[in-house]
Amino acid sequence: MRTRALGPFTVSAVGLGAMPLSMGANERPDRDRAVATVHAALDAGVTLVDTADIYAPSWDTMGHNEEIVAEALRSYGDTSHVVVATKGGITRGEGETWGRDGSPAYLRRAVEASLRALDRDVIDLYQWHRPDRWRVYGEVVQTFKDLQDEGKIRAVGISNANVEEIDVALGVLGEGGLASVQNEFSPRFRCSRDTLEHCGEHGVTFLPWSPLGGTGAASKEVGRTYPVFHEIAEARGVSPQQVVLAWELALGDHVVPIPGASRPESISDSARAAELDLTAEELDRIEGQFV
């Protein structure tokens, strides 16, 4: 597996988005298949697993996804080289009421809960899941920096951020302090191309979430929706999903897609995209379909 930089870490060029193991449009796997899916990712050379505290079947099972990831890593063998990223800042309450809380008190409780769920003494990469618009952005980022200084987290990331918010985070965290930005990006959702490029200019890793278009039919039908991916895949003898991920990887050495999976076969296929080098002509064809 080829590797790329992620803050202080070196990780596989393709990571695993663990959310479908707990929620989403795909059929939720049972515990054994969920663990097997993480193991398949590790077998394929994946060394970045992304989760979040809210990835759970219900409001009262928060931490469900983190616990699955922890169980899978414990039962695999030596995983000291695997980087686990999680996120906090979104709330879920009784009756599935969703909100956001960027207060220091809430984020500290969230970090402690994630440490317990992940069965770790320190979180590798902790990301602010979504902005709390009632709070000053830089002040919330400062809370993350404080948690890092206290040794609770190794690296800080932000998610669902715009260019201005990225610049604010860079100002608070200092040169090299912002490890990653995790925004939605796929053939279907290209609105964050500006943040992808901005990250490249500032040495920040860009983690596209839902890089194949989301869980369920969107990712399964990406070759049908965008025929160029299907045509290139046919010529190369690979899946359209691999071509999509290879295109995203070609957008910059700072890009690390994190495709979700609920089956071992899915992540095994996606991981092979790290070795797929598209030609300039193929990349031009892909870009041309979006004009």
C-alpha positions in Angstrom: 0.0 0.0 0.0 1.3 3.4 -0.9 1.4 5.9 1.9 0.8 9.6 2.4 1.5 12.1 5.2 -1.2 13.0 7.7 0.0 15.5 10.3 2.7 13.6 12.3 1.6 10.3 10.8 2.3 8.3 7.7 -0.9 6.5 6.6 -2.1 4.4 3.7 -3.2 6.4 0.6 -6.7 5.0 1.1 -8.3 4.8 4.5 -11.5 3.1 5.8 -14.6 5.1 6.7 -16.1 3.0 9.4 -19.5 4.7 9.6 -21.5 2.1 7.6 -20.7 -0.5 10.2 -23.1 1.4 12.5 -25.4 3.5 10.4 -26.2 4.7 6.9 -28.1 3.6 3.8 -26.3 0.2 3.6 -27.7 -2.8 5.5 -26.0 -2.6 8.9 -23.7 -5.7 9.3 -23.8 -7.8 12.4 -20.8 -7.6 14.8 -18.8 -10.4 13.2 -19.1 -9.0 9.7 -18.3 -5.5 11.0 -15.1 -6.7 12.6 -14.3 -8.8 9.5 -14.6 -5.6 7.4 -12.1 -3.8 9.5 -9.8 -6.8 9.4 -10.1 -6.9 5.6 -9.0 -3.3 5.4 -6.0 -4.0 7.6 -5.2 -7.1 5.4 -5.3 -4.8 2.4 -2.7 -2.5 3.9 -5.1 0.2 5.2 -3.6 2.0 8.2 -6.1 4.8 8.7 -9.6 4.1 10.2 -12.0 7.0 10.6 -14.9 6.9 13.0 -16.9 9.3 15.2 -18.8 9.3 18.5 -22.2 9.8 16.8 -21.8 6.9 14.4 -24.3 4.6 16.2 -27.7 2.9 15.5 -29.5 5.1 18.0 -29.0 8.2 20.2 -28.5 6.1 23.3 -25.7 3.9 21.7 -23.2 6.7 21.0 -19.7 5.3 20.8 -21.0 2.1 19.0 -18.7 2.6 16.0 -15.7 3.5 18.1 -16.2 0.3 20.1 -16.4 -1.8 16.9 -13.1 -0.3 15.7 -11.5 -0.9 19.1 -12.7 -4.5 19.1 -11.5 -5.1 15.6 -8.0 -3.7 16.3 -7.7 -5.7 19.6 -8.5 -9.0 17.9 -6.3 -8.4 14.8 -2.8 -8.5 16.2 -0.2 -5.8 16.1 -1.9 -2.6 15.1 0.5 -0.1 16.6 1.0 1.3 13.1 -2.7 2.0 12.5 -4.0 5.6 13.0 -7.5 5.9 14.4 -9.3 9.2 13.7 -12.5 10.1 15.5 -14.7 13.2 15.7 -16.8 15.1 18.2 -19.0 18.2 18.4 -22.3 16.8 17.2 -24.9 15.9 19.8 -27.6 13.2 19.8 -30.3 13.2 22.4 -33.5 11.3 23.3 -35.9 11.0 20.5 -33.1 11.4 18.0 -32.7 15.2 18.5 -29.5 16.3 16.8 -27.4 19.4 17.6 -24.0 20.8 17.9 -22.0 21.8 20.9 -18.5 23.3 20.7 -18.3 24.3 24.4 -15.1 23.3 26.2 -17.1 21.3 28.7 -18.9 19.3 26.1 -15.8 18.6 24.0 -13.8 17.5 27.0 -16.6 15.0 28.0 -16.7 13.8 24.3 -12.9 13.2 24.2 -13.1 11.3 27.5 -16.0 9.2 26.2 -14.1 8.5 22.9 -11.0 7.5 24.8 -13.1 4.9 26.7 -14.9 3.6 23.7 -11.6 3.3 21.7 -9.9 1.8 24.7 -7.0 4.2 24.3 -4.9 6.5 26.5 -4.6 9.1 23.7 -6.6 9.7 20.5 -4.4 9.8 17.3 -6.5 12.3 15.3 -9.4 14.2 16.9 -11.6 16.2 14.5 -14.2 18.9 15.1 -17.1 17.2 13.4 -19.3 20.2 12.5 -19.1 23.9 13.4 -21.2 25.2 16.3 -22.4 28.5 14.8 -23.2 29.9 18.2 -19.5 30.0 19.1 -16.4 31.8 17.8 -14.7 29.3 15.5 -11.2 30.1 16.7 -12.1 29.7 20.4 -13.4 26.2 19.7 -10.2 25.3 17.9 -8.3 26.6 20.9 -10.1 24.0 23.0 -8.7 21.3 20.7 -5.2 22.8 21.0 -5.6 22.7 24.8 -6.6 19.0 24.7 -3.6 18.4 22.5 -1.2 20.2 24.8 -2.6 18.1 27.7 -1.8 14.9 25.9 -5.4 13.8 25.2 -5.0 13.9 21.5 -2.0 13.7 19.2 -3.2 15.7 16.2 -6.1 18.1 15.5 -8.4 18.1 12.5 -11.5 19.9 11.4 -14.5 18.7 9.3 -17.1 20.3 7.2 -15.1 23.5 7.1 -14.8 26.3 4.5 -11.7 28.1 3.4 -12.1 30.9 5.9 -12.5 28.4 8.8 -9.4 26.5 7.6 -7.4 29.8 7.8 -8.8 30.5 11.3 -7.7 27.0 12.4 -4.3 27.5 10.9 -3.9 30.7 12.8 -4.8 29.2 16.1 -2.8 26.0 15.7 0.3 27.5 14.1 2.4 26.3 11.3 1.9 22.5 10.8 -0.6 22.4 13.6 -3.7 21.5 11.5 -3.3 17.9 10.5 -6.4 17.4 8.3 -9.6 18.7 6.9 -12.4 16.2 6.3 -15.0 17.5 3.9 -17.5 15.8 1.6 -16.0 15.3 -1.9 -17.0 13.0 -4.7 -18.1 13.0 -8.4 -21.5 14.0 -7.1 -20.4 16.6 -4.7 -17.5 18.7 -6.0 -18.3 21.9 -4.2 -15.4 21.5 -1.8 -12.8 21.5 -4.6 -11.7 24.9 -3.3 -11.0 23.5 0.2 -9.2 20.5 -1.3 -6.9 22.9 -3.2 -6.5 25.2 -0.3 -5.4 22.4 1.9 -2.8 21.4 -0.7 -1.4 25.0 -0.6 -1.0 24.9 3.2 0.3 21.3 3.7 -2.9 20.0 5.3 -4.2 16.5 4.5 -7.6 16.5 2.8 -9.8 13.6 3.8 -12.8 13.3 1.4 -15.8 11.7 3.1 -18.3 9.9 1.0 -15.7 9.8 -1.8 -17.9 7.5 -3.9 -21.0 9.5 -3.4 -22.4 8.2 -0.1 -23.7 4.9 1.3 -26.2 2.8 -0.6 -27.0 3.2 -4.3 -25.0 6.3 -4.9 -21.6 4.5 -4.6 -22.8 1.3 -6.2 -24.1 3.1 -9.3 -21.3 5.6 -9.7 -20.2 4.0 -12.9 -23.7 4.2 -14.3 -24.2 7.8 -13.2 -20.8 8.9 -14.6 -20.1 6.7 -17.6 -16.5 7.8 -18.0 -15.6 5.9 -14.8 -17.3 2.8 -16.1 -15.5 3.1 -19.5 -12.0 3.5 -17.9 -12.8 0.7 -15.5 -13.7 -1.7 -18.3 -10.5 -0.9 -20.2 -8.4 -1.3 -17.1 -10.2 -4.4 -15.7 -11.0 -2.8 -12.4 -14.1 -1.5 -10.7 -15.5 2.0 -11.4 -15.1 2.7 -7.7 -11.4 2.1 -7.9 -11.2 4.6 -10.8 -13.1 7.2 -8.8 -10.7 6.9 -5.9 -7.7 6.9 -8.2 -8.9 10.2 -9.7 -9.3 11.7 -6.3 -5.8 10.5 -5.3 -4.5 12.2 -8.5 -5.8 15.6 -7.3 -2.9 16.0 -4.9 -0.5 14.1 -2.8 -2.3 15.5 0.3 -5.6 13.7 -0.6 -6.5 10.5 1.4 -10.0 9.2 0.5 -11.8 7.3 3.3 -14.4 5.2 1.5 -17.0 3.6 3.8 -17.6 -0.1 3.7 -20.0 -2.6 5.4 -18.6 -5.7 3.7 -15.0 -7.0 3.6 -15.2 -7.2 -0.2 -15.9 -3.5 -0.6 -12.9 -2.2 1.3 -10.6 -4.8 -0.3 -11.6 -3.5 -3.7 -11.4 0.2 -2.7 -7.9 -0.3 -1.2 -6.6 -1.4 -4.6 -7.2 2.1 -5.9 -4.0 3.2 -4.2 -2.0 1.3 -6.8 -4.0 2.5 -9.8 -2.2 5.2 -11.7 -4.4 7.0 -14.2 -2.9 8.5 -17.4 -3.1 12.2 -18.2 -5.6 11.3 -21.0 -7.8 9.4 -18.6 -7.7 12.2 -16.1 -8.6 14.7 -18.8 -11.6 12.6 -19.8 -12.8 12.5 -16.2 -12.5 16.2 -15.7 -14.1 16.8 -19.0 -17.4 15.1 -18.0 -17.9 17.8 -15.3 -17.6 20.8 -17.6 
